[in-house]
Amino acid sequence: MRFAQVTLIFMLMFLTSGCLITKVVTVPMRVGGAVISVIPICGDSIDAAIDEAADIIDDVPL
């Protein structure tokens, strides 16, 4: 069972598009932006800025 889990994790790592390092950085950014977007009035603009920054980081060729 343990071998199957490790194999699945490695397969998912190799099949993801882009670099895994940038995904590790940008996923928490996107989650934080989604949480902040709940704030009335200014939340959506902050979320958009964080999402734009995460998109730029995703485009970095590592």
Secondary structure, DSSP 8 states (H G I E B T S, - for coil): -HHHHHHHHHHHHHHSSS-HHHHHHHHHHHHHHHHHTTSTTTHHHHHHHHHHHHHHHHT---
